[in-house]
Amino acid sequence: MVVERASAEVWAGWFRALGDATRVLLLNRLAVAGEPMTVGELVEVLDVGQSTVSHHLRILAESGFVLSEPQGASNLYRVNERCLECFPSAAELVIGQLPRYPMATSACIPPWLEPADEPAPRPGRQPRRRQRSQR
């Protein structure tokens, strides 16, 4: 399956978000925990600074991998399960394989799987429209 530019743009953002070992570790710890965690809990588990954890969580949240829930004076962070479901299929498509699992509709769904508002244009050359001459 050939990947369209719109999908490639979305997926490039996902891969960029995972382009740092600390972000990969954060996502892993949140996924393994199975429950929301605070920045403080993540700092303890990863043994990195609070500002570093906050910075990387922001990037993961912007990509859709992590969701933030306010709780009192702090936030709880958890993995976005629906986004993580799409990621393996996107990776398979990037390397030219058909996905093993169907990609479910989610907040992270790439544009090519969203219902189209209008029919896609036919491939090939489109006829030119005649312009009305002005008198």
C-alpha positions as CSV (number, residue, x, y, z in Angstrom):
1,M,0.0,0.0,0.0
2,V,1.4,3.4,-1.0
3,V,1.3,6.0,1.8
4,E,-0.2,9.4,1.0
5,R,1.5,12.6,2.1
6,A,-1.2,13.5,4.7
7,S,-0.7,10.2,6.4
8,A,3.1,10.6,6.2
9,E,2.9,14.0,7.9
10,V,0.9,12.5,10.8
11,W,3.1,9.5,11.2
12,A,6.3,11.6,11.0
13,G,5.1,13.4,14.0
14,W,4.6,10.1,15.8
15,F,8.1,8.9,15.0
16,R,9.6,12.3,16.0
17,A,7.9,12.0,19.3
18,L,9.5,8.7,19.9
19,G,12.9,9.9,18.6
20,D,14.3,10.3,22.1
21,A,15.1,7.5,24.6
22,T,13.6,9.4,27.5
23,R,10.3,9.7,25.7
24,V,10.3,6.0,24.8
25,L,11.0,5.2,28.5
26,L,8.2,7.5,29.7
27,L,5.7,6.0,27.3
28,N,6.8,2.5,28.3
29,R,6.5,3.2,32.0
30,L,3.0,4.7,31.6
31,A,1.9,1.7,29.5
32,V,3.3,-0.8,31.9
33,A,1.8,1.0,35.0
34,G,-1.7,0.5,33.6
35,E,-2.9,3.6,35.6
36,P,-2.3,7.3,35.4
37,M,0.9,8.7,37.0
38,T,2.1,12.1,38.2
39,V,5.2,13.8,37.1
40,G,6.7,13.1,40.5
41,E,6.1,9.4,40.2
42,L,7.7,9.4,36.7
43,V,10.7,11.3,38.0
44,E,11.2,8.6,40.7
45,V,10.9,5.7,38.3
46,L,13.2,7.2,35.6
47,D,15.6,9.0,37.9
48,V,15.6,12.2,35.7
49,G,14.7,15.7,36.6
50,Q,11.2,17.1,36.9
51,S,11.6,19.7,34.1
52,T,13.0,17.0,31.8
53,V,10.0,14.7,32.5
54,S,7.5,17.6,32.0
55,H,9.2,18.6,28.7
56,H,9.0,15.1,27.3
57,L,5.5,14.5,28.5
58,R,4.4,17.7,26.7
59,I,5.9,16.4,23.4
60,L,4.2,13.0,23.9
61,A,0.9,14.7,24.6
62,E,1.2,16.9,21.5
63,S,1.7,13.8,19.4
64,G,-1.4,12.1,21.0
65,F,0.5,9.3,22.7
66,V,-0.2,10.6,26.2
67,L,-3.3,12.2,27.8
68,S,-3.2,14.6,30.7
69,E,-5.9,14.8,33.3
70,P,-5.9,17.7,35.9
71,Q,-6.2,16.5,39.4
72,G,-5.9,19.1,42.1
73,A,-2.7,21.1,41.8
74,S,-1.0,18.6,39.5
75,N,-1.8,16.5,36.4
76,L,-2.1,12.7,35.9
77,Y,-0.6,11.3,32.7
78,R,-1.7,8.1,31.0
79,V,-1.2,6.5,27.6
80,N,-3.7,7.1,24.9
81,E,-4.7,3.5,24.2
82,R,-6.5,4.4,21.0
83,C,-3.4,6.1,19.6
84,L,-1.1,3.2,20.6
85,E,-3.4,0.8,18.8
86,C,-2.8,2.7,15.5
87,F,1.0,3.0,15.8
88,P,2.0,-0.6,14.9
89,S,-0.2,-0.6,11.8
90,A,1.3,2.8,10.7
91,A,4.8,1.4,11.1
92,E,3.9,-1.6,9.0
93,L,2.4,0.6,6.3
94,V,5.5,2.8,6.2
95,I,7.7,-0.3,5.5
96,G,5.3,-1.5,2.8
97,Q,3.5,-4.2,4.7
98,L,-0.3,-4.5,5.1
99,P,-1.2,-4.0,8.7
100,R,-1.9,-7.2,10.7
101,Y,-4.6,-5.5,12.7
102,P,-7.3,-3.1,11.5
103,M,-6.7,0.5,12.6
104,A,-9.6,1.6,14.8
105,T,-11.1,5.1,14.6
106,S,-9.5,7.2,17.2
107,A,-8.1,10.6,18.1
108,C,-4.8,9.5,16.4
109,I,-6.4,8.2,13.2
110,P,-4.5,9.3,10.1
111,P,-6.5,11.3,7.5
112,W,-6.7,8.5,5.0
113,L,-8.9,6.5,7.3
114,E,-11.3,9.3,8.1
115,P,-14.5,9.5,6.1
116,A,-14.2,11.9,3.2
117,D,-16.5,14.9,3.0
118,E,-16.5,14.8,-0.8
119,P,-15.5,12.1,-3.3
120,A,-11.9,11.9,-4.2
121,P,-10.9,13.3,-7.6
122,R,-10.3,10.8,-10.4
123,P,-6.7,10.1,-11.2
124,G,-5.4,11.5,-14.5
125,R,-5.8,14.8,-16.3
126,Q,-9.0,16.7,-15.6
127,P,-10.7,18.5,-18.5
128,R,-10.3,22.3,-18.6
129,R,-13.3,24.4,-17.9
130,R,-14.3,26.9,-20.5
131,Q,-14.2,30.5,-19.2
132,R,-17.0,32.8,-20.2
133,S,-15.9,35.6,-22.4
134,Q,-16.7,39.1,-21.1
135,R,-18.2,41.7,-23.4
